[in-house]
Amino acid sequence: MGDDAGGRLGMVRFADLVRPRLRGIDVYAAPDARRGLRLDANESPYDLPPGVRRALADRLVGGMGLNEYPDDGCAALREAICERHRAEGVDLTPGMVVVGCGSDQLIAMACSLLLDHGDKALCPSPSFEMYGQGVLMAGGDPRWWHLDARDGYRYDVGGMADAVRAESIKLAFICSPNNPTGNSAACDDIGRLAAACPETVIVVDEAYAEFADESFIGRVNGYGNAVVLRTLSKAYGMAGLRVGYSVSGEEAADALRKAKPVYNVPSFSQAAAVEMLRDVGSVMGRVTEVRRERAALAGKVGALALGRLGLGAVVYPSQANFILVRLPGGAAAKTAAALADAGIYVRAFREGGPVGDCLRITVGDPAANDAVVKALGRIWD
Ligand SMILES: Cc1ncc(COP(=O)(O)O)c(C=O)c1O
């Protein structure tokens, strides 16, 4: 019997045991460790400020109880998140906040909590790939909402509301500012969608909100079916520590906690996040610099592309810490490869996809932005 079972099991390929609808999906193509200028993952160009590093080092040396599991409820961190938002006039309570190991984890949690087998979820395209992945992993059925380049990738929220009702959509994602196109959805429109579709959960992913003019976070409590996601991976420069959070009404937050893996946020990450949230001055200083650099980079890359590659080159207006550049004549993949040869990594997209002829360039520090402009000047010569 043992041999038999062993024999039969030995013949089964692991891949055949995977749920049929997941067999064809690709592993998320996160960039490999690379040396050079990393302008392909929308990270911050700055490590944690020296004062924060020193405070964390002192705590580490003094003993942080890393032999014990972290605070599952992230009490101090949720309080620091509320304080941070109160300082900008948004009144949150810790009960409205759920902390994840990156906002990726909150996307997965929302999908697994809300989607039964075959339930439909509306995912924008082009947008952050983890929505479709989260929906599939949860057993749901992703439906794509196409954002149109000719319309500046505008979120047609009225059209989305019609689709949500017509297709009985259970969960809809809005990425604002949208990765990779950089445009935001108007908060009034998001509110109208949430009000028009009370049986659909609207997840508003605001990973890049600190770089934008508007945020839905102050309005979320008015809608029982809306959840805002934020991350400390971008403006706060903490991508390596994996901290994100959701803000919603308390009832929605209580429900989301059911899908939270226990002890999901490491103690060190919680401590670092508290320190960073208290150092608002340096975070906002860096955000101001990125916004200024974004305008300069967009202007220089746009002028170069138009001058060297001709009409058809477009730099889309951005509310985030990256710019999307459309390049005519199949130049996107070649340009990305030539930049990589020069040690500068930017994001190219799947050929034939909605942004296959585009590059997404993270806004770096002034030296990085100069380097990318100079390299493009050489490549497009
Ligand atoms: C729109 C969007 N949402 C979420 C994330 C994931 O962020 P985190 O590092 O918090 O998991 C990213 C990362 O690039 C993103 O672009």
The ligand as a Gaussian input file, in Angstrom:
#p B3LYP/6-31G(d) Opt

LIG

0 1
 C       -0.698000      50.769000      -7.206000
 C        0.090000      49.948000      -6.257000
 N       -0.523000      49.396000      -5.222000
 C        0.153000      48.655000      -4.328000
 C        1.499000      48.426000      -4.473000
 C        2.179000      47.530000      -3.506000
 O        2.772000      48.232000      -2.502000
 P        3.365000      47.525000      -1.224000
 O        4.821000      47.684000      -1.308000
 O        2.760000      48.286000      -0.079000
 O        2.923000      46.090000      -1.214000
 C        2.184000      48.984000      -5.542000
 C        3.621000      48.726000      -5.719000
 O        4.261000      49.082000      -6.662000
 C        1.457000      49.755000      -6.475000
 O        2.046000      50.314000      -7.534000

